[in-house]
């Protein structure tokens, strides 16, 4: 029972931390905000870039899962460019 509470508290802390950083629990918002932060481009350009990126993969209306995969991919590319991973 002790592990249940530890896992529950960890999940709650992760959710609160994510919400505090992005003001949303939607991965599509995370992707947009992180791309705006790193590129310095206005929101309309970032949204267009994201839509084009998904369209190249044949996705017209991305789901939360697809946005999460896109966010992971973007973060991995960003870390690779900064030399933090190989």
C-alpha positions in Angstrom: 0.0 0.0 0.0 3.0 2.3 0.7 4.0 2.1 -3.0 0.6 3.1 -4.1 0.8 6.4 -2.2 4.3 7.0 -3.5 3.3 6.5 -7.1 0.1 8.6 -6.6 2.1 11.5 -5.1 4.7 11.3 -7.9 1.9 11.3 -10.6 0.2 14.3 -8.9 3.5 16.2 -8.7 4.2 15.5 -12.4 0.8 16.7 -13.3 1.0 19.9 -11.2 4.5 20.6 -12.5 3.4 20.1 -16.1 0.4 22.4 -15.6 2.6 25.0 -13.9 5.0 25.1 -16.9 2.5 25.0 -19.8 -0.8 26.1 -18.2 -2.3 23.1 -19.9 -2.3 19.3 -19.9 -2.8 19.2 -23.7 0.4 18.0 -25.5 -0.5 20.1 -28.6 -0.2 23.2 -26.4 3.2 21.9 -25.1 4.5 21.5 -28.6 3.3 25.0 -29.7 4.7 26.7 -26.6 8.1 24.9 -26.8 8.4 25.7 -30.5 7.6 29.3 -29.9 10.1 29.6 -27.1 13.0 28.0 -29.1 12.3 29.6 -32.5 11.2 33.1 -31.3 8.6 33.1 -34.1 5.1 34.4 -33.7 2.3 32.0 -32.8 0.8 32.0 -36.3 4.0 30.8 -37.9 4.5 28.1 -35.3 1.0 26.8 -35.7 1.5 26.7 -39.5 4.7 24.9 -39.1 3.1 22.3 -36.8 0.2 21.8 -39.1 2.5 21.4 -42.1 4.6 18.9 -40.1 1.6 16.8 -39.3 0.3 17.0 -42.9 3.5 15.6 -44.2 2.8 12.6 -42.0 -0.8 12.4 -43.4 -2.4 13.7 -40.2 -5.0 16.4 -40.7 -6.4 16.6 -37.2 -3.8 15.5 -34.6 -5.0 13.7 -31.5 -3.4 14.1 -28.1 -1.3 11.0 -28.7 0.0 12.3 -32.0 0.8 15.7 -30.4 2.6 13.9 -27.6 4.7 12.0 -30.1 5.4 15.2 -32.0 6.4 16.9 -28.8 8.8 14.1 -27.9 10.3 14.2 -31.3 10.7 18.0 -31.2 12.3 17.8 -27.7 14.7 15.0 -28.9 15.7 17.1 -31.9 16.2 20.2 -29.7 18.4 18.2 -27.3 20.4 16.7 -30.2 21.0 20.1 -31.7 22.2 21.5 -28.3 24.6 18.5 -28.0 22.9 17.1 -24.9 22.2 13.8 -26.6 23.8 12.0 -29.5 
